[in-house]
Every structure is written in C-alpha cells, then in structure tokens.
Amino acid sequence: MSDTKDLQGKVVLVTGASRGIGYASALEAARRGAHIIAVGRTVGGLEELDDEIQELGSASTLVPLDISDGDAIDRLGAAIFERWGLLDGLIANAGLLGTLSPLPHIKPQEFENVLRVNVTANFRLVRSLDLLLRQADAGRAVFISSSAAKSARPYWGLYAASKAALDAMIKSYAGEIAQSSVKVNVFYPGAVRTAMRKKAMPGENPETLPTPAEIAPKIVDLIKPSTSENGRLFDIQNNGFSDL
C-alpha cells in the first residue's frame, strides 16, 4: 500500500473492479486520491468497493457492465467525455480464463467468448478512451496480461493465444501514441490468490500466493503521471520492465 497522493484529483477507470486484482487496484488508486470509475459485472462487489472507497475519503462512479458489450463501452466513453472531458488512468484488468483443455476439445463458442473478453473488449476500450487519455496532461494505461502469452503451455492454448494477442495489440498501440503524452504498458501479475487462479490450479494452496492487495501498488504505479515507460512489459516475477 502507498500513502502517497500521486493520483490526487485524477480520474481512473478500472475494469473487472468487482473482485480480485481489479478490486484491489481500484482501492489502491482511490487511496492515492483518484476518483474511480469502477466497471464490473457484479453489482454487489462494486457496492462493497464503493463503501471502502468512501471510507478512504475518495469517491467512485459505479458502472455495472459486461465488458464484452462493445456498444456499452462506447456509451461509457461518451459519458466520461461529457462529465470530465478526459481520463487520467486506465487499468484494463477484466479477463476470462476459459477452459484449460486440448485445443481440439474446446467449443468454438468458448473460444470466441475468451477472445471477446481478453482481446476485443480491450480493443473497444482503446477505441473509446484514446481521445480521453490524450486530453489528460499525462494519460496512462496498463493492461493486465499473463506470462501464459509467452510460455503457451499445453492445455493453455486458448488463454495463451488471447493474452499473446493482447500483448501484440498494446505494443502496436504504444508505438502509435509514442509522440503523444500518453503512456501505455502491459503488466504480468504472476500467480495471485484469485478466483481465476483457483480455477486454473485447484490443488494449489492459496496461502502460498500473494493477495491482490499485495500486488496492486505495482499496478497502480504504472498509471502515475511520472511513469515514463511506454510499450513495455512489467513482469512482477522480475520486478522490472522488459521489452514486449
């Protein structure tokens, strides 16, 4: 946790904010003074987050939304423009694991669902929020990906493909905005005590893993105005940046 107020007065959007890494990141950004636009599917989780943010003396705008609804993302972008005219930070965290299975056994519908959430939804976020990030003095965005993109282990083909596509897309976008004041990077959180991790590794002892709250400060650091990296990968396992 950080006691600094390096996001004081900033407007920060977090997807997948109703639980896990997104919830913890939203709370951390609020602790640093940001107004949080909390996007998530679970209304109860968003309301709990709002209660905690208010206890910190910050404020939030709750947006119950299925991230795969591209038209809703467009409406969200328009609403942010009308209210604030800019967006200081984006933590694009929402993701879907899908089935860990031999590729030939994966149902086409499931393949499409994972790509829709992990890739297409993030494209729609970029498309809707790019101008808002450019309107800020120091627009910053971080996309939560996974080392599965590079390891591509057997049975992880669907998830790995989606995260590899996300990495490539954001690397390309970073090049496009290189001459602007916006900075965009990718974050690999490693193994974290989340519901997704439990689904992927049901026999693992969760007590051996860091909690979302323990890694959230590293994520939120990437949307600070002082962040100068662009188009890079921050892998928590190495605690540093490398090329995507």
Protein Blocks (a to p, Z undefined) as FASTA:
>chain_A
ZZbfflgoiacddehklgcjllmmmmmmmmnopacddddfblklmmmmmmmmmmnopacd
dddddfklmklmmmmmmmmmmmnopafbdcdfbccebjaddfklpcfklmmmmmmmmmmm
mmmmmmmmmmmmmmpmbdcddddddfklmnopghilmmmmmmmmmmmmmmmmmmmmmmmm
bdcddddebjaddfklmmmmmmbcfklpccfklmmmmmmmmmgfklmbghiacdfklopa
cdZZ
